[in-house]
Amino acid sequence: MSAAATDLQEQATALLASKTIDDLLTGLEALLVRAKATPAVLYLIDGRARVLYPAAGFGCVANGPDQPLPDGELPAGHHLLRCGTLAIGVLQVA
């Protein structure tokens, strides 16, 4: 395994081990900054209302309106986040 892959695996493991939401968001922001992937917005999915609502901003403020959940493919720069087979959010990277 390459050093970059090992580093990414260690970072992912550390994020998953976060004890609080603040620790998770701080770790995710550090990872995004290192990857030069900011500004970025984390949206959570409300499946019943079929919307994405802004939950956190990284290098920006996440206070925009809810976005309709796309029926097909996500727009460029939007990355689906899953927990197992359940879609739970979208990370939008500018």
N, C-alpha and C positions, 0 to 999 in steps of 0.2 A: 504494500500500500504506500502511496506517495506521502511525503510530508504534508502537503496541502490537504489531502484527503483525511489524514490522521488528525490534523488540526481542526478541520471542519467537523469531524466526528466528535472530537472532544468538546467543541463549542456547542454542538447539538445536545450532547449528553448533559452539559452544564445547564443549558436552558431547560431541559426536561426536569432537572433536579431542583429547579427554583422553588423556594418555599412560599413565596408570595407573588402576587401579580406584579407588584412594583419591581421585584427582583427579575421576573421574567421580562418585563418591558425594558428595564435597564440593560439586561444582557442582550436582548434583541437589538436595541439601539446601538450598542457597542459593536455588534456583529455587522449591522448595516453600515455603520460609519467605516469600519475596516474594509468592507467590500465596496466602498464608495457608492453605496446604493441609497443615498438620501438626497433629497427629501423622499419620504415614503409615508403612506397612510395605511393603517391596519383597519380593515372593515370586518365586522362580525356579521354573520348571516342570520336573518330572521326569516326562516323558511315559511312560516305561516303567513306573514305579510309580504313575502317575496321581495325583501329589500336588503340592501347592505347598509349598515349604519356605522359611521365613523367612530372608532373606539380609541385610537391613539395615533398621534402624529410623531414622526421621527425627523427632526430638522424642519418641521413645519407644524402648523396648528391643524388639528383634525376637528373642525367645528362646522363642516359643511352639512348640507342636507342629506337625508337618506337617499341612496341611489337604488333604482330598480334593479332587481336581480336579473342579469342577462339570461335569456332562454338558450342561447347557443354558446359559442366560444366567448371567452373573456377578451376584452380589448387588449391591445399590446401594453405591456408593462404591468398587467394585473396577473397575480399568481394565486391560484387556488390553494387554500390551506385545509388539510384533512386531519381528522383524528380517526384512524382506521379507515372505514369506508364512508364516514360521515363528513360532508363538506361543512366546515365551521367558520371559514373566513376567507378574506381576500387581502393580499398585500399588494398595494399599488405603489410601484416604484417609478419615480419620474425619470 
